[in-house]
Amino acid sequence: MNIFTLKAMCVCYMLKKMDNNAPVLLAIPSGDGQTIFPKMLGRAKYFYVYNIENGMHYHFLEKRNNPYAITNQHLKTLDVFNVISDCKIIVSAFIGKKGIQRLRVKGVMLIFKQGSISNALASLINEQEKIYQINRE
């Protein structure tokens, strides 16, 4: 089993597990709503929040301001987390080592993608479909 398969299985399992509960929210840092912010998570101007339905459909919900985009404070990740604390998943290009640890302790699933938001969401759906297909065989 390669790392891609293992990662995709984890994503699929988490989304499937969340399906039975309230809607799952996913946050993506971006400056323009089209591309994933390429630098540190906390430096993005906005977070685009999507609702995940049935683990296979993503619907844009809202754009949230990041008031910490230009600040440099101790434990910044936790301040940024407060803006998106209702999101169970964060798709980001880059998060610092300590930030990763802090977010995982909070129970957030972290997925690392670069490029366009639409391609990242399509890729997540594709990964889930592959795992569902494997599980059916």
N, C-alpha and C positions, 0 to 999 in steps of 0.2 A: 504494500500500500504506500503510495507516494504522499508527499506533504500536501499536494493539492487535494487529493481525495480525502485525506484526514480533515483538512480545513473545511472542505465543502460539507462533509458529513456533520461536523460540529455546527456549522451554520444551519444546515437543514434540520438537525435535531433541535436546536434552540428555537427556530421559527415554528417548527411543528409543535413543540412543547408550549410555546406562547399562544398558538392558535386557539387553544381552549379557554383562554382568559380574555380580559379586556383587550381592545385594540392595541397593537404594538406600534410604538413610534420609533422612527429612525431619523437621526440627525446627520446632516452633511454640511461641513464648513465650506463656505464659498463667498467670493467677493462679487460674483456676477450672476449667480443662479444657474450658470451653465457648466462651469468647471469646478472640480474639487479644489479647494484652496491648497496650493502646493507646499506651503510652509507649515510651521507649527500650528496645531489645532487652535490654540488660544489667540492667534494673531488674525484669524479670519474676521471680517467685518460682520458677517451674518452666518446664521445657521438655518438651513432649509430643512424643514421637518416634513417627513412623509409618514403616512399611515400605511401599515402593512396589513393587508386583508388576505386571509387564507394562506399566508406564507408565500403567495405567488403574485400578488398585485400590489403596486405601490401607487399611492395617491398623494399628491402634494397637498399639505395641510396649511402651512404658514411659513413666513420668513421671520426669523427672530434676530433682533439686534444683539451684537456682542459688545457690551459696554467695556469689556476688558481688552479689546483688540489692540490698543496702543499703550497698555499699562505693563509694568514690570514689577510684580509683587511676589512675595514669598507664597508658595502654595497656590499659584495662579490657577492651576488645573481645577482645584476645588471650587474656586469662584466661577470659572467658566462652566463647570458642571452644573452649578445652580441654575444657569440659564436654560439648560436642556435636561434637567434631572428627571423629567418624565419620559425621556427617550431610553429605551432598553438597548439600542444599537447605535453606534457611531461609525460612520464610514469616513475615513480621513486618509490623507496622503502621508501625514507625519505627525507623530505624537512623541514627545520626549520620554526617556526611560522611566523617570519618576512619575510622569503623567500617566503612562500606561499602567504602572502599578497602582496608582491612586484610583484610576477609573475601574480597574478590574476588581478592586476591593469593594467598590460601590455596586458591583454586579453588572457592569456595562459590558456588552459584547463589542469588541473592537474589530473592525474589518478595514484592511488597508488597501486602498485603490487610488489610482491616479487618473487624470484626464477628465472626460466629460461625465457629468452626473448621470445623464441618460444611459451612457454605456456601462457605468458602474452598476446601476440598477438592473439593466438587462443582463449583465454578467451574473449578478446575484440570483436572478430568476433562473438563468441557464444552469448555474451550479446546482441549484435546488432540484431542477427537473432531472438532471443527470443522476442525482442521488435517489430521487423517487423512482426512477427507471431501474436503477441497480437493485433497490429494495423489492421491486415487483418481480424481478427475475428469480 
